[in-house]
Structures are given as C-alpha cells and as structure tokens.
Amino acid sequence: MDKTLMVDYDPETEEWIVHERDLDDPDKPPINHGSFRSEDEARQVLEQLKKARE
C-alpha cells in the first residue's frame, strides 16, 4: 500500500489540512491528521509524521 502525506489549503475555512492519501486507491477518502490556522504549523506536523514513519 503506497501512501503519501499532504498539506492542502481550504479557502472556505481558511485552514491548512494535513492528510494522508492512499495512492493505490485514489477513491478512498483521505485520513485527516488535523486542521491548522497557519501553514507553518501544518508543515511542522507534516514533518513530524514523516519522521515517525522512518
């Protein structure tokens, strides 16, 4: 199973969302790892999740 972590901006809520997508099954809903007010905070969480996988 190939997964990727991503950060996306939601203009409706003005939040940055950290989520994980299954690249083998693109129809599967993403796993949400949190919503953040700042891009920097979201990217910090993304880096922590990446390090935890190593």
Secondary structure as UniProt FT lines:
FT   STRAND          3..10
FT   TURN            11..14
FT   STRAND          15..22
FT   TURN            23..24
FT   TURN            26..27
FT   STRAND          31..36
FT   HELIX           39..53
//
